[in-house]
Amino acid sequence: MVACPMRDDDLVLFNTPPPGDWADVGACARIGVSLFFPKAGSRPSQALLICGGCVVRRDCAEYALEQNQHWGVWGGLTERQRFAVKKARREGVVHPLDPVRFDSPGGYSA
C-alpha cells in the first residue's frame, strides 16, 4: 500500500522519506490514505483488494519493509504480514507472502 498522493497533513503520519517515483502509478494514487490505515481492530479488506491488482505492489511492499513502516497496508501486506516476512528473511527463509514472490500484473518500469 502506498499512501499516495500524500498531502502535507498526511506526512505527519509518517517518519520516512516519500515513496519513489513508482508511487504515482499505484492503484491507490487517487484514494484517501485513511483506507490504508484502518482503525485498530478493523480488517483492511478494501485496501488489500486494491493492492492486489496494483502494478507497483512489489515496489510498495519492499519500500515498507526497507523503511520499517509499522503502520498500515503497503503493497498488499498488513503490519503483521510484513513482520512475518522480515522475520523469515532474517532466518534465511522466503515467506509465502514475501514480495519477491509477487507477480507484477502490469510490468511497471520506471
C-alpha positions in Angstrom: 0.0 0.0 0.0 1.3 3.2 -1.0 -0.1 6.2 0.9 -0.2 8.4 -2.2 -0.7 11.1 -3.1 0.2 12.5 0.3 -0.9 15.8 1.4 1.2 17.8 3.8 -1.0 16.9 6.7 -0.7 13.2 5.8 3.0 13.4 6.2 2.6 13.7 9.9 1.6 10.0 9.9 5.0 9.0 8.5 8.5 9.3 9.7 10.0 8.1 6.4 11.1 9.8 3.2 8.4 9.9 0.5 8.0 6.8 -1.7 9.8 6.7 -5.0 8.5 7.7 -8.5 6.6 4.4 -8.6 4.0 5.8 -6.1 2.4 8.0 -8.8 1.2 5.0 -10.7 0.0 3.0 -7.7 -3.6 1.8 -7.7 -4.0 3.9 -4.6 -2.9 7.2 -6.2 -6.4 8.7 -6.1 -7.6 7.1 -3.0 -7.5 8.6 0.5 -4.8 7.3 2.8 -7.2 6.5 5.6 -8.4 3.4 3.7 -4.8 2.0 4.0 -4.5 3.0 7.7 -7.7 1.5 9.3 -8.6 1.9 12.9 -7.3 -0.7 15.3 -9.2 -4.0 15.1 -10.6 -3.2 11.6 -9.8 -5.5 8.7 -8.4 -3.5 5.8 -10.2 -5.6 3.2 -10.7 -2.8 0.6 -7.1 -1.8 0.8 -5.9 -5.4 0.3 -8.2 -5.7 -2.7 -6.9 -2.5 -4.3 -3.3 -3.5 -3.7 -3.8 -7.0 -5.1 -4.0 -5.8 -8.7 -1.6 -2.9 -8.4 1.4 -2.8 -10.9 3.7 -1.4 -8.2 2.7 -3.8 -5.4 6.2 -5.2 -5.1 7.9 -1.8 -5.0 5.5 -0.6 -2.4 5.9 -3.6 -0.2 9.7 -3.5 -0.4 9.6 0.2 0.4 7.6 -0.5 3.6 10.0 -3.3 4.5 13.1 -1.2 3.9 11.7 1.8 5.8 10.4 -0.3 8.7 6.9 1.0 8.1 5.0 -0.2 11.2 1.5 1.0 10.3 -0.9 0.5 7.5 -1.2 -1.6 4.4 1.7 -1.4 2.0 1.9 -3.5 -1.2 -1.0 -5.6 0.0 0.7 -6.5 3.3 -0.5 -5.7 6.7 1.8 -4.8 9.6 1.7 -8.4 10.9 2.4 -9.8 7.5 5.4 -7.5 7.0 6.7 -8.5 10.4 6.4 -12.2 9.4 8.2 -11.6 6.1 11.1 -9.7 7.8 11.4 -12.5 10.4 11.6 -15.1 7.7 14.2 -13.1 5.8 16.3 -12.9 8.9 16.1 -16.7 9.2 17.1 -17.1 5.6 13.6 -18.3 4.5 11.3 -17.0 1.9 7.9 -16.4 3.5 4.9 -17.2 1.3 3.9 -13.5 1.4 7.4 -12.2 0.6 7.2 -9.6 -2.2 9.9 -11.5 -4.1 7.0 -13.9 -4.9 4.7 -11.2 -6.3 3.7 -11.3 -9.9 3.7 -7.9 -11.5 0.3 -7.5 -13.2 1.3 -4.7 -15.4 5.0 -4.9 -15.6 5.7 -1.4 -14.3 9.1 0.0 -15.0 10.4 3.4 -14.1 
